[in-house]
Amino acid sequence: MPELKRTPVDAATVITLARAARLQLSQARAEELAGTMDVVFGLLDRLDEVALGETAPAFAYQAKCAKAEE
């Protein structure tokens, strides 16, 4: 799978996205959100680096419940 580089988020991008969603943001709020988004995206990038190997997805787990003896 090719590695995709994430585009850094700045206040202008946040304001553009907010306008597309018909939201009004002040410049200060947009700058705050841009910083927060960079942190969140950084955490997501770190999760992408985790080697999962052959771990089966959780939905494939077959739990067998044993009935308690009475």
ChimeraX commands (.cxc) that place a marker at each C-alpha (Angstrom):
marker #1 position 0.00,0.00,0.00 radius 0.5
marker #1 position 1.53,3.35,-0.98 radius 0.5
marker #1 position 2.22,5.75,1.84 radius 0.5
marker #1 position 0.13,8.91,1.63 radius 0.5
marker #1 position 1.44,12.11,3.13 radius 0.5
marker #1 position -1.04,14.09,5.19 radius 0.5
marker #1 position -1.46,17.72,4.22 radius 0.5
marker #1 position -0.84,20.05,7.17 radius 0.5
marker #1 position -3.95,21.86,8.38 radius 0.5
marker #1 position -3.84,25.62,8.80 radius 0.5
marker #1 position -6.42,28.18,9.91 radius 0.5
marker #1 position -7.30,29.11,6.31 radius 0.5
marker #1 position -8.15,25.47,5.54 radius 0.5
marker #1 position -10.30,25.22,8.66 radius 0.5
marker #1 position -12.18,28.40,7.70 radius 0.5
marker #1 position -12.72,27.08,4.16 radius 0.5
marker #1 position -14.09,23.79,5.50 radius 0.5
marker #1 position -16.28,25.62,8.01 radius 0.5
marker #1 position -17.74,27.81,5.26 radius 0.5
marker #1 position -18.46,24.71,3.17 radius 0.5
marker #1 position -20.42,23.39,6.16 radius 0.5
marker #1 position -22.11,26.80,6.55 radius 0.5
marker #1 position -20.44,27.47,9.90 radius 0.5
marker #1 position -18.94,30.75,11.03 radius 0.5
marker #1 position -15.60,30.65,12.82 radius 0.5
marker #1 position -13.44,33.45,14.09 radius 0.5
marker #1 position -9.78,33.53,13.08 radius 0.5
marker #1 position -8.75,32.73,16.66 radius 0.5
marker #1 position -11.05,29.68,16.82 radius 0.5
marker #1 position -9.85,28.48,13.41 radius 0.5
marker #1 position -6.22,28.70,14.58 radius 0.5
marker #1 position -7.09,26.75,17.74 radius 0.5
marker #1 position -8.89,24.06,15.75 radius 0.5
marker #1 position -6.03,23.79,13.25 radius 0.5
marker #1 position -3.62,23.06,16.10 radius 0.5
marker #1 position -5.98,20.50,17.59 radius 0.5
marker #1 position -6.48,18.83,14.22 radius 0.5
marker #1 position -2.71,18.56,13.73 radius 0.5
marker #1 position -2.42,16.80,17.10 radius 0.5
marker #1 position -5.27,14.38,16.30 radius 0.5
marker #1 position -3.89,13.64,12.83 radius 0.5
marker #1 position -0.46,13.05,14.39 radius 0.5
marker #1 position -1.98,10.47,16.73 radius 0.5
marker #1 position -3.71,8.78,13.80 radius 0.5
marker #1 position -0.40,8.65,11.93 radius 0.5
marker #1 position 1.20,6.99,14.96 radius 0.5
marker #1 position -1.56,4.37,15.01 radius 0.5
marker #1 position -0.89,3.65,11.33 radius 0.5
marker #1 position 2.70,2.76,12.29 radius 0.5
marker #1 position 1.63,-0.05,14.66 radius 0.5
marker #1 position 2.47,-3.45,13.21 radius 0.5
marker #1 position -0.59,-5.62,13.66 radius 0.5
marker #1 position 0.76,-8.73,11.97 radius 0.5
marker #1 position -1.81,-11.46,11.54 radius 0.5
marker #1 position -4.13,-10.34,14.31 radius 0.5
marker #1 position -7.69,-11.23,13.36 radius 0.5
marker #1 position -10.28,-8.45,13.48 radius 0.5
marker #1 position -12.38,-8.39,16.64 radius 0.5
marker #1 position -15.55,-9.37,14.74 radius 0.5
marker #1 position -13.88,-12.67,13.78 radius 0.5
marker #1 position -13.37,-13.67,17.41 radius 0.5
marker #1 position -15.44,-16.72,18.40 radius 0.5
marker #1 position -16.07,-16.63,22.11 radius 0.5
marker #1 position -17.34,-19.91,23.56 radius 0.5
marker #1 position -19.26,-19.53,26.76 radius 0.5
marker #1 position -19.22,-22.51,29.08 radius 0.5
marker #1 position -22.37,-23.00,31.13 radius 0.5
marker #1 position -21.81,-23.02,34.82 radius 0.5
marker #1 position -22.58,-26.32,36.50 radius 0.5
marker #1 position -25.49,-26.14,38.91 radius 0.5
marker link #1:1,2 radius 0.2
marker link #1:2,3 radius 0.2
marker link #1:3,4 radius 0.2
marker link #1:4,5 radius 0.2
marker link #1:5,6 radius 0.2
marker link #1:6,7 radius 0.2
marker link #1:7,8 radius 0.2
marker link #1:8,9 radius 0.2
marker link #1:9,10 radius 0.2
marker link #1:10,11 radius 0.2
marker link #1:11,12 radius 0.2
marker link #1:12,13 radius 0.2
marker link #1:13,14 radius 0.2
marker link #1:14,15 radius 0.2
marker link #1:15,16 radius 0.2
marker link #1:16,17 radius 0.2
marker link #1:17,18 radius 0.2
marker link #1:18,19 radius 0.2
marker link #1:19,20 radius 0.2
marker link #1:20,21 radius 0.2
marker link #1:21,22 radius 0.2
marker link #1:22,23 radius 0.2
marker link #1:23,24 radius 0.2
marker link #1:24,25 radius 0.2
marker link #1:25,26 radius 0.2
marker link #1:26,27 radius 0.2
marker link #1:27,28 radius 0.2
marker link #1:28,29 radius 0.2
marker link #1:29,30 radius 0.2
marker link #1:30,31 radius 0.2
marker link #1:31,32 radius 0.2
marker link #1:32,33 radius 0.2
marker link #1:33,34 radius 0.2
marker link #1:34,35 radius 0.2
marker link #1:35,36 radius 0.2
marker link #1:36,37 radius 0.2
marker link #1:37,38 radius 0.2
marker link #1:38,39 radius 0.2
marker link #1:39,40 radius 0.2
marker link #1:40,41 radius 0.2
marker link #1:41,42 radius 0.2
marker link #1:42,43 radius 0.2
marker link #1:43,44 radius 0.2
marker link #1:44,45 radius 0.2
marker link #1:45,46 radius 0.2
marker link #1:46,47 radius 0.2
marker link #1:47,48 radius 0.2
marker link #1:48,49 radius 0.2
marker link #1:49,50 radius 0.2
marker link #1:50,51 radius 0.2
marker link #1:51,52 radius 0.2
marker link #1:52,53 radius 0.2
marker link #1:53,54 radius 0.2
marker link #1:54,55 radius 0.2
marker link #1:55,56 radius 0.2
marker link #1:56,57 radius 0.2
marker link #1:57,58 radius 0.2
marker link #1:58,59 radius 0.2
marker link #1:59,60 radius 0.2
marker link #1:60,61 radius 0.2
marker link #1:61,62 radius 0.2
marker link #1:62,63 radius 0.2
marker link #1:63,64 radius 0.2
marker link #1:64,65 radius 0.2
marker link #1:65,66 radius 0.2
marker link #1:66,67 radius 0.2
marker link #1:67,68 radius 0.2
marker link #1:68,69 radius 0.2
marker link #1:69,70 radius 0.2
view
